[in-house]
Amino acid sequence: MAIRFSCILQVIHIKEYKGFAKQTMNTYATVVLAAGKGTRMRSTLSKLLHPLAGQPLLSHVLKSVEAIPSTSVFAPWRESVATQRPIVVLGHEAEQILSAFGERCQYAMQHEQLGTGHAVLAAQEAVDALAPLPDTVLVCYGDTPLVRSEMLASVLAEHLSQQATVTFLTADADPSSDYGRVVRDSHGDVREIVEVKRATPEQLQITEVNSGVYCFERAWLWESLHALPRNASGEYYLTDLIAVAGVQERRIATVRGSLDETLGVNNRVQLAEAEQVMRRRILERHMYAGVTIIDPASTYIDEEVSIGTDTVVLPGTMITGKTTIGSWCRIGPGTTIYQSSIGERCVIRNSALEESVLEDEVSMGPFSHCRPGAHLARGVRMGNFGEVKNSYIGAETDVHHFSYVGDATVGEHVNIGAGTITSNYNGLTKEKYHTTIGDGAFIGCDTVFVPL
């Protein structure tokens, strides 16, 4: 019985990857399956938009897909194989994903969730509309944020080099796992993938399992999916194509990888587990690049953070958003930084920064707070319990303890004594007033600037 469904397709103009030849003899398309409802997350937010290391789950997968051409594994194919933006198959919460990712992807709609085979077939019109028409279709899942670009590239490169009909990623797992078993014949050739619920006791002892990343010959894929019968669950499983290829004596290739990379996130427990793995990867990347992290177990750094060499990050520090930190800084302990830019040779102790800019050689803390719009120029020294909001503080200025500077412009070489406040709200109107303090001014302790 052939699969029948309706499909809504959004096709966006294709841009070639920079460096690819305009005329190529081989192309591939990537299909990312993202139509599941994600009920086990217990959330009104799409499962694929839940944040992991500061980025949505789906964003991590797309980043790996987009980086395939730049991997060393793919280097032999870089000049002869091209691709386009990935096609994401949507279903539940489609509007949320469209709003979040926009033109980064192309999209296809799976109105009914009738299995993974049905989901891939929902992308047929999108794939066949690509120009040039791709020879290969790479398939992966949107809820596997730990998959690396190198692993995806390895599956694709093996598929191309073997000129296979089907290539898929396998891994070793404990016999008690619930992953589909990879069944091979006496010659070691793959014959099928058997799901746990229909595996024999002997097959359950197989430790090689399916990891859920596939490459298919495009023409064969569509023909086989259209002819695929429903299984005992009334659905169309992508894994059943392996047996079809085996019966047809098609070339089936495999790549052995790590099971951890293709772990799916289906609930918040698994989300927390993935977060730990991703955080460790990020910390290791920074440490290998020359950043000292004293206690990785108590340090949290988001995916988009950039840190210069010889900077030291002390325990209890959280750096999030698209934050940049220069070289030779000392950050922490007990410091939180969000979406900020920090120069070189800065010292920030037990303090908090939000959407702020610190130039070189700024010293803060302990227990200082830079709120959105704070800009501290070179050499500013900010004492304990000081606070700056939506203000520019000139070079070599001292903002002593228990001081608040809000909606102000402060010149260079200024001394702001302890307990000084710019009272930007006078209580008479809803407006915030601006305070300006010139270069070289000396402001004594317990001074309040009241706007009129």
C-alpha positions as CSV (number, residue, x, y, z in Angstrom):
1,M,0.0,0.0,0.0
2,A,1.5,3.3,-1.1
3,I,1.9,6.2,1.3
4,R,-0.5,9.1,0.7
5,F,-0.5,12.5,2.3
6,S,-0.9,16.2,1.6
7,C,2.1,18.5,1.8
8,I,2.5,22.2,2.3
9,L,5.8,23.4,1.0
10,Q,7.7,26.6,1.5
11,V,10.6,26.9,-1.0
12,I,13.1,29.7,-0.4
13,H,15.6,30.9,-3.0
14,I,18.8,28.7,-2.7
15,K,22.2,30.2,-2.1
16,E,25.3,28.2,-2.8
17,Y,27.9,27.7,-0.1
18,K,30.8,30.1,-0.6
19,G,33.6,28.5,-2.4
20,F,31.5,25.8,-4.2
21,A,31.7,25.7,-7.9
22,K,28.5,27.0,-9.6
23,Q,28.4,24.0,-11.8
24,T,28.7,20.7,-10.0
25,M,28.2,17.1,-10.9
26,N,27.0,16.0,-7.5
27,T,24.8,17.6,-4.9
28,Y,23.2,16.5,-1.7
29,A,20.1,17.7,0.2
30,T,19.7,17.5,4.0
31,V,16.3,16.7,5.5
32,V,15.9,17.3,9.2
33,L,12.9,15.6,10.9
34,A,11.2,18.0,13.3
35,A,7.5,17.2,13.1
36,G,7.0,15.4,16.5
37,K,4.7,16.8,19.1
38,G,7.1,16.5,22.0
39,T,4.4,15.8,24.6
40,R,6.9,14.4,27.1
41,M,8.4,17.9,27.5
42,R,5.1,19.1,29.1
43,S,5.4,22.5,27.5
44,T,3.6,24.9,25.3
45,L,7.0,25.7,23.7
46,S,8.0,23.5,20.8
47,K,10.5,20.8,22.0
48,L,13.0,21.9,19.4
49,L,13.0,25.5,20.7
50,H,14.0,24.6,24.3
51,P,17.4,26.1,25.0
52,L,20.5,24.1,25.3
53,A,23.7,26.0,26.1
54,G,21.9,29.2,25.1
55,Q,20.6,28.0,21.7
56,P,17.5,26.1,20.7
57,L,17.8,22.3,20.2
58,L,17.2,22.6,16.5
59,S,19.8,25.3,16.1
60,H,22.6,22.9,17.2
61,V,21.6,20.4,14.6
62,L,21.4,23.0,11.9
63,K,24.8,24.3,12.9
64,S,26.3,20.8,12.5
65,V,24.5,20.4,9.1
66,E,25.7,23.8,7.8
67,A,29.3,23.0,8.9
68,I,29.6,19.8,6.9
69,P,31.4,21.4,3.9
70,S,34.1,22.9,6.2
71,T,35.0,19.6,8.0
72,S,38.3,17.9,7.3
73,V,36.4,14.6,6.6
74,F,34.6,16.3,3.7
75,A,37.7,18.0,2.3
76,P,38.1,15.5,-0.7
77,W,34.6,16.3,-1.8
78,R,34.6,20.1,-1.2
79,E,35.2,21.2,-4.8
80,S,32.9,18.6,-6.4
81,V,29.9,18.3,-4.1
82,A,27.5,21.1,-3.3
83,T,24.4,21.5,-1.1
84,Q,21.7,24.0,-0.2
85,R,20.0,25.0,3.0
86,P,18.5,22.2,4.9
87,I,14.9,21.2,4.6
88,V,13.1,20.9,7.9
89,V,10.0,18.8,8.1
90,L,7.5,20.4,10.4
91,G,4.3,19.3,12.1
92,H,3.3,20.4,15.5
93,E,4.1,23.9,16.6
94,A,5.3,24.7,13.1
95,E,4.6,28.4,13.4
96,Q,7.0,28.7,16.4
97,I,9.8,27.1,14.4
98,L,9.1,29.1,11.3
99,S,9.2,32.3,13.4
100,A,12.4,31.3,15.1
101,F,14.4,30.2,12.1
102,G,12.8,32.0,9.1
103,E,14.9,31.8,5.9
104,R,17.7,29.9,7.5
105,C,15.9,26.7,6.2
106,Q,13.4,25.4,3.7
107,Y,10.3,23.7,5.1
108,A,7.9,20.9,4.3
109,M,4.8,20.0,6.3
110,Q,3.8,16.6,7.6
111,H,0.2,16.9,8.6
112,E,-0.2,13.4,10.0
113,Q,2.6,11.8,12.0
114,L,2.7,8.3,10.4
115,G,6.3,7.4,11.2
116,T,9.7,8.4,10.1
117,G,9.4,7.1,6.6
118,H,6.3,9.2,6.1
119,A,8.1,12.2,7.5
120,V,10.9,11.9,5.0
121,L,8.5,11.4,2.1
122,A,6.9,14.7,3.2
123,A,10.1,16.4,2.0
124,Q,10.0,14.9,-1.5
125,E,8.6,18.0,-3.2
126,A,11.1,20.3,-1.5
127,V,14.0,18.1,-2.4
128,D,12.9,17.6,-6.0
129,A,12.4,21.3,-6.4
130,L,16.1,22.0,-5.7
131,A,18.4,23.0,-8.6
132,P,20.5,21.3,-9.4
133,L,18.6,18.1,-8.5
134,P,20.4,16.4,-5.6
135,D,21.8,12.9,-6.0
136,T,21.9,12.2,-2.3
137,V,19.6,12.8,0.6
138,L,21.0,13.1,4.1
139,V,18.5,12.5,6.9
140,C,18.9,13.4,10.6
141,Y,16.7,14.3,13.5
142,G,16.0,17.8,14.9
143,D,16.0,16.6,18.5
144,T,19.6,15.2,18.5
145,P,21.6,18.4,19.4
146,L,24.8,16.6,20.2
147,V,25.5,15.3,16.7
148,R,28.7,16.8,15.4
149,S,29.3,18.1,11.9
150,E,32.3,15.7,11.6
151,M,30.0,12.7,12.2
152,L,27.4,13.8,9.6
153,A,30.3,14.4,7.2
154,S,31.7,11.0,7.8
155,V,28.3,9.3,6.9
156,L,28.0,11.5,3.8
157,A,31.7,10.9,2.7
158,E,31.3,7.1,3.1
159,H,28.1,7.2,1.1
160,L,29.8,9.0,-1.7
161,S,33.0,7.0,-1.7
162,Q,31.1,3.7,-1.6
163,Q,28.6,4.8,-4.2
164,A,26.1,3.2,-1.9
165,T,22.3,3.1,-2.1
166,V,22.0,3.5,1.7
167,T,24.5,4.5,4.3
168,F,23.7,4.8,7.9
169,L,25.4,5.5,11.3
170,T,25.8,2.7,13.8
171,A,27.1,2.5,17.3
172,D,27.8,0.0,20.1
173,A,25.2,-0.2,22.9
174,D,24.4,-2.4,25.9
175,P,22.2,-5.4,25.0
176,S,19.5,-3.9,27.3
177,S,19.2,-0.8,25.2
178,D,16.0,-0.1,23.2
179,Y,17.8,0.8,20.0
180,G,17.1,-1.1,16.7
181,R,19.6,-3.9,16.2
182,V,21.8,-4.0,13.0
183,V,21.5,-7.5,11.6
184,R,24.4,-8.7,9.4
185,D,24.8,-12.0,7.5
186,S,27.7,-14.4,7.8
187,H,29.8,-12.2,5.4
188,G,29.2,-9.1,7.6
189,D,26.9,-7.5,5.1
190,V,23.9,-5.6,6.6
191,R,20.6,-7.3,6.0
192,E,18.1,-5.3,8.1
193,I,17.5,-3.2,11.2
194,V,15.2,-5.0,13.7
195,E,13.3,-2.9,16.2
196,V,13.6,-4.2,19.8
197,K,9.9,-5.1,20.1
198,R,10.1,-7.5,17.2
199,A,13.7,-8.8,17.8
200,T,14.4,-12.4,18.6
201,P,16.3,-13.3,21.8
202,E,19.4,-13.8,19.7
203,Q,19.0,-10.5,18.0
204,L,18.6,-8.7,21.3
205,Q,22.2,-9.7,22.1
206,I,23.5,-7.8,19.2
207,T,25.4,-4.7,20.4
208,E,25.6,-2.8,17.1
209,V,22.6,-0.5,16.9
210,N,21.1,2.1,14.6
211,S,22.0,5.7,15.4
212,G,19.5,7.5,13.2
213,V,21.6,9.3,10.6
214,Y,21.1,8.1,7.0
215,C,22.2,8.9,3.5
216,F,20.1,7.7,0.6
217,E,20.3,7.6,-3.2
218,R,17.5,10.1,-3.9
219,A,15.7,8.3,-6.8
220,W,15.7,5.0,-4.9
221,L,14.5,6.6,-1.7
222,W,11.3,8.0,-3.2
223,E,10.5,4.9,-5.2
224,S,11.0,2.7,-2.1
225,L,9.1,5.0,0.3
226,H,6.1,5.1,-2.0
227,A,6.1,1.3,-2.1
228,L,6.7,0.8,1.6
229,P,3.9,-1.0,3.4
230,R,2.6,0.0,6.8
231,N,4.3,-2.0,9.6
232,A,2.5,-3.7,12.5
233,S,2.1,-0.3,14.3
234,G,0.3,1.1,11.2
235,E,3.2,3.4,10.4
236,Y,6.0,3.7,7.9
237,Y,9.4,3.3,9.4
238,L,12.6,4.6,7.7
239,T,14.5,1.7,9.2
240,D,12.4,-0.8,7.1
241,L,14.2,0.6,4.0
242,I,17.4,-1.2,5.1
243,A,15.7,-4.6,4.7
244,V,14.3,-3.5,1.3
245,A,17.8,-2.6,0.1
246,G,19.1,-5.9,1.5
247,V,16.6,-7.9,-0.5
248,Q,17.4,-6.0,-3.6
249,E,21.1,-6.7,-3.1
250,R,21.8,-2.9,-3.0
251,R,25.0,-1.6,-1.7
252,I,24.6,-0.8,2.1
253,A,27.4,1.0,3.8
254,T,27.8,1.9,7.5
255,V,29.9,4.2,9.7
256,R,30.6,3.3,13.3
257,G,30.2,6.3,15.6
258,S,29.4,7.3,19.2
259,L,25.9,6.7,20.5
260,D,26.1,9.7,22.7
261,E,26.1,12.0,19.6
262,T,22.7,10.9,18.4
263,L,20.9,10.8,21.7
264,G,17.4,12.3,21.3
265,V,15.9,14.8,23.8
266,N,12.4,13.8,24.6
267,N,11.9,15.1,28.1
268,R,13.5,17.6,30.5
269,V,15.7,14.9,32.2
270,Q,17.3,14.1,28.8
271,L,17.6,17.9,28.2
272,A,19.6,18.3,31.3
273,E,21.8,15.3,30.4
274,A,22.4,16.8,26.9
275,E,23.2,20.2,28.6
276,Q,25.9,18.5,30.7
277,V,27.5,17.0,27.6
278,M,27.3,20.2,25.6
279,R,28.6,22.4,28.4
280,R,31.6,20.1,28.8
281,R,32.4,20.3,25.1
282,I,32.2,24.1,25.2
283,L,34.5,24.3,28.2
284,E,37.0,21.9,26.6
285,R,37.0,24.0,23.4
286,H,37.9,27.1,25.3
287,M,40.5,25.3,27.4
288,Y,42.2,23.9,24.3
289,A,42.2,27.4,22.9
290,G,44.2,28.8,25.8
291,V,41.6,29.8,28.4
292,T,42.1,28.6,32.0
293,I,38.9,27.3,33.7
294,I,39.7,26.6,37.3
295,D,36.6,24.4,38.1
296,P,34.7,23.2,35.0
297,A,32.0,21.6,37.2
298,S,30.8,25.0,38.5
299,T,31.4,27.0,35.3
300,Y,28.7,27.6,32.7
301,I,29.5,29.0,29.3
302,D,27.1,29.4,26.4
303,E,27.7,28.2,22.8
304,E,28.2,31.7,21.3
305,V,30.6,33.0,23.9
306,S,34.1,34.0,22.7
307,I,37.0,34.2,25.2
308,G,40.6,35.4,24.5
309,T,43.7,33.5,25.4
310,D,45.2,33.5,28.9
311,T,42.0,34.6,30.4
312,V,41.2,32.9,33.7
313,V,37.6,31.9,34.6
314,L,37.1,31.2,38.3
315,P,34.5,28.9,40.0
316,G,30.8,29.8,40.1
317,T,30.9,31.8,36.9
318,M,28.1,31.9,34.2
319,I,28.8,33.5,30.9
320,T,25.8,33.5,28.5
321,G,24.5,35.0,25.3
322,K,26.7,36.3,22.6
323,T,29.4,37.6,25.0
324,T,33.0,38.4,24.0
325,I,35.8,38.5,26.5
326,G,39.4,39.6,25.6
327,S,42.7,38.2,26.6
328,W,44.4,38.3,30.0
329,C,41.2,38.9,31.9
330,R,40.3,37.4,35.3
331,I,36.6,36.6,35.6
332,G,35.0,35.5,38.8
333,P,34.5,33.9,41.2
334,G,30.7,34.1,41.5
335,T,30.2,36.3,38.4
336,T,27.4,36.3,35.8
337,I,27.8,37.9,32.4
338,Y,25.1,38.1,29.8
339,Q,25.3,39.5,26.2
340,S,28.3,41.8,27.0
341,S,31.6,42.9,25.4
342,I,34.6,42.9,27.7
343,G,38.0,44.1,26.6
344,E,41.5,42.9,27.6
345,R,43.1,42.7,31.0
346,C,39.8,43.3,32.8
347,V,39.1,42.0,36.4
348,I,35.6,41.2,37.4
349,R,35.0,39.8,40.8
350,N,31.7,38.5,42.2
351,S,29.7,40.8,39.9
352,A,26.9,40.9,37.3
353,L,26.9,42.3,33.8
354,E,23.9,42.5,31.4
355,E,24.2,43.9,27.9
356,S,27.1,46.1,28.8
357,V,30.5,47.1,27.3
358,L,33.7,47.2,29.3
359,E,36.8,48.5,27.5
360,D,40.4,47.3,28.4
361,E,41.7,47.3,31.9
362,V,38.4,47.8,33.7
363,S,38.2,46.6,37.3
364,M,34.8,45.7,38.9
365,G,33.7,44.4,42.2
366,P,33.2,42.6,44.4
367,F,29.4,42.8,44.1
368,S,29.1,45.4,41.4
369,H,26.4,45.5,38.8
370,C,26.4,46.7,35.2
371,R,22.8,46.9,33.9
372,P,21.8,47.2,30.2
373,G,23.4,50.2,28.4
374,A,26.4,50.5,30.7
375,H,29.7,51.4,29.0
376,L,32.8,51.6,31.1
377,A,35.8,53.1,29.2
378,R,39.4,52.1,29.5
379,G,40.8,51.8,33.1
380,V,37.5,52.5,34.9
381,R,37.6,51.2,38.5
382,M,34.2,50.3,40.0
383,G,34.0,49.5,43.7
384,N,31.9,47.0,45.7
385,F,28.1,47.4,45.5
386,G,28.4,50.0,42.7
387,E,25.8,50.0,40.0
388,V,25.8,51.5,36.5
389,K,22.8,51.6,34.1
390,N,22.5,53.1,30.6
391,S,25.5,55.4,31.2
392,Y,28.9,56.1,29.8
393,I,31.8,56.3,32.3
394,G,34.9,57.9,30.9
395,A,38.5,56.5,31.0
396,E,40.3,56.2,34.3
397,T,37.3,57.2,36.4
398,D,36.6,55.8,39.8
399,V,33.1,54.8,40.8
400,H,33.4,54.0,44.5
401,H,31.4,51.6,46.6
402,F,27.6,52.0,47.2
403,S,27.3,54.4,44.2
404,Y,24.6,54.4,41.5
405,V,25.1,56.0,38.1
406,G,22.1,55.8,35.9
407,D,21.2,57.6,32.6
408,A,24.4,59.7,32.8
409,T,27.5,60.7,30.9
410,V,30.6,60.8,33.1
411,G,33.9,62.3,31.8
412,E,37.5,61.0,32.2
413,H,39.5,61.0,35.4
414,V,36.4,61.7,37.6
415,N,36.2,60.6,41.2
416,I,32.7,59.6,42.3
417,G,32.7,59.2,46.1
418,A,31.0,56.4,48.0
419,G,27.2,56.7,48.3
420,T,26.8,59.0,45.2
421,I,23.6,58.7,43.2
422,T,22.4,60.2,40.0
423,S,18.7,60.5,40.7
424,N,17.4,60.2,37.2
425,Y,13.7,60.2,38.2
426,N,12.5,63.3,40.0
427,G,9.1,62.0,41.0
428,L,7.1,64.6,39.1
429,T,7.0,63.0,35.6
430,K,7.5,59.6,34.1
431,E,10.6,60.7,32.2
432,K,14.1,59.7,33.0
433,Y,16.5,62.6,33.1
434,H,20.1,62.6,32.0
435,T,23.0,63.7,34.1
436,T,26.3,64.9,32.7
437,I,29.5,65.2,34.7
438,G,32.6,66.7,33.0
439,D,36.2,65.5,32.9
440,G,38.3,65.7,36.1
441,A,35.3,66.4,38.4
442,F,35.6,65.4,42.1
443,I,32.3,64.2,43.6
444,G,32.3,63.7,47.4
445,C,30.6,61.0,49.3
446,D,26.8,60.8,49.8
447,T,26.0,63.2,46.9
448,V,22.7,63.1,45.1
449,F,22.2,64.6,41.6
450,V,18.5,65.5,41.3
451,P,17.3,66.5,37.8
452,L,15.0,69.5,37.5
